[in-house]
Structure formats: structure tokens, C-alpha cells
Amino acid sequence: MNQSRPLGLVPAMGWNSWNTFTWDINEQLIRDVADRFVSEGYKDAGYEYVVIDDCWSLKERDPNGNLVADPAKFPSGMKALADYIHSKGLKFGMYSCVGTHTCAGYPGGFEHEFQDAKQLAEWGVDFLKYDYCFKPRHMSGELLYKRMSLALKNCGREILFSACNWGEDQVYSWIRESGAHMYRSTGDIQDSWESIKRLAISQLDKQCYTGAFCHNDMDMLVVGMYGGSNNGFIGSAIGGCTDTQYKTHFSLWSLMGSPLMIGCDIRQANPATKDILLNRDLIAINQDVEGRGAYRIKPEPQWFHTDDVFMLVKVLTDGDLAIGFFNLSDDQREISLQFWDLGLPYASGFSLSLYDCWTHQELGTFRERYSPVVPAHDCLVVRAKLVK
Ligand code: GAL
């Protein structure tokens, strides 16, 4: 879908092994995911990167200092896996780390940046997630991301650079200049409503720091996991979320311009999960080519609403507005949007024709205000068109 676009123009879409599988990865799993991307419509919807996270290598480099794929997990090697993924018209992603070791204790990229970039290019890698563990204390993270960015840009292959420093060291203030195409702005997501809510709210005032070629990455999606991680911290000890909560999670990530990296086991995805992940109207908002962040409107009366009830508005390339009415609170709320707050006074003569991006139906034409009632933990996302 995005193949003809310059690298990193819009948020990346794909799948990452970490949330569900952590250390328990192998080449068959990765091939299965690539197969499902094609056979179940993920590829057609725009998902393209199949990414292996931590725990893919041996614990030692070879005598030449090269990284070695664990032969027990990846007996055919990374080049063959990349070829397979490419043969499906998809792209292949891998993982490393700025430090001496990855977070799970495998060799990191520190002082091997140019060598590793060359190796990744030889394997046919298209995407590198670069983590922040075991960073030598005397080195600045900013410098190490600049280093890897330069190495990747000069390795002879187009590789999307996904920085992952968990929002530390005011990353938003220097990451765009480093050359990274996306940057993690938060700590690790967990498969819980509290986590989704916390991450989203933490980025509401950082929307001016996302956009084309360097997207604010709020972490991989937990949609459809239902507590099904092999890692207690991520989900198995937490129990997962409801479909309504996953729907709201996907809506927030879409409107806020986060990359959409699926984290569930798509081989087990139920119809509700697929409806969410394959929602073309939401994906179109996320992939809008101008890549603008969303601004927040606090509903009136402000004294009544807490910080977990808000509207997000994303100005789209064609002049439409994507508007999300989010109720992250525990009670049903009426959320009233005054069109004045969108820059649309009554005297302009314009009304808004609203289309519901979840039911995929027209809601009608409204003048001056629109006030939906939104159940707890739910949202309404509309695409609004100015009409006279
Ligand atoms: C964390 C990172 C996670 C995952 C993990 C692997 O630092 O935020 O997304 O990559 O390391 O060990």
C-alpha cells in the first residue's frame, strides 16, 4: 500500500512479536504471520512490516564481530526469512539496541553500528527497532541514535529506523533531527485498560511533536490479546481488555498518528479483533498523508469533565476533520462539541456532515454543535465534511 511513498512519510503499519511471544519466537511463527497478513486481509488494509523483536540472536557475536541468528529458532537464517517475507510483498523488521546488550541480554549495537547496519542490509532487513537498554552511562542517547541513523542511511538499503528510548531524555526535542522515522514516547504498554489510558493521556500535549517522517510511537497495539501474552508483565497476569476498550485503544492510536503495530497472535484473532484492526476508515485517518497531530478540545462544562473525557481533532489533507469523542472515564457522558471550537462559527454558513467510522454510516448534517452520549471507556470517531 505504502510502497511508492518515501520511507517514513506516514506511520508504519505491521506486526511485532514482542507483546505476545517475547522470547518464544521462531521462523515458523514469523512465516505464519506473513501468510496471515496476505490471506486475512491485513496486507490489503495497509499492514506491511513483519517485525522480530528481542531474543532472536545468539548471546555472542561470531569471531568477526557479526551478530548470529539463533540457529535453534531460525534454522534457515535471516536472509531466507527476509526472502520469504518479501515474496509475499511484505517487509521485514528486526530489533537491536543502542547499548552493549539488548534488554533481554543479547548483544547490542554499541560500537558495532556500521557493521550491524551492513549485516542487516545483507539479510534484506527493511525496518530496525532500536532499544535503549545497557546504554553506557558516558554516552548520550541522542548521539547513539544519530550514529545508527547515519549507519542505516548509508548501508545500501532503505531501512526504516524505529527508535525506542521509552520517551526518556526529552526524546521528542531531538529525535526528528537524528533521522529516526518513529520514536517510542512512552514506557512499555501492558494489556490493560489502565495502561492504554495512561499512555494516551501522557501524549495528549505532545501532538505537536509528531508528523511526517518522524512519528510518535505510543507502543505496539494490545488489541485482541485478551491477556494472551507469555509475559506476566505485559498481560498474562493482568487479564486483558474488553472489545470496547480495544476499540478505543485503536481509535486513540489512529487519531494520534501512532504507528499501528499489531501485538496479538493474529493466527487466533476473532472477528471482533479483526473488525478493529482492519477498520479502513480509522486506518485512512492514521495514514493521512499530511500526518498532522490531533488537537484536544475539552468539552463544556469543563468543571464537570475530568482529563479522561475529551475530543481529538485531526485536520485531514482533503479538508475533512477526523473527530474522536473519547470517554475514558468510568461513567457514561454526553460530550458536547461546539463547532466554534473547530474554527467553524455559525456565521460561516457551514454545517458538518458526519460519518461514523465505526458503524460506517452517515449520521446526518449538523449546525453549530453535536453532542453524542458516549458510554464508559468507549468512543465515537467521525469523519466530518464541511457542507453548505
Ligand atoms: C523494551 C521495549 C519493548 C521490547 C523489549 C524487548 O525496552 O520497550 O518494546 O522491545 O524491550 O526486550
Boltz pocket constraint, residues with backbone or C-beta under 6 A from the ligand:
constraints:
  - pocket:
      binder: B
      contacts: [[A, 18], [A, 53], [A, 54], [A, 102], [A, 103], [A, 104], [A, 131], [A, 132], [A, 133], [A, 164], [A, 166], [A, 186], [A, 187], [A, 188]]
      max_distance: 6.0
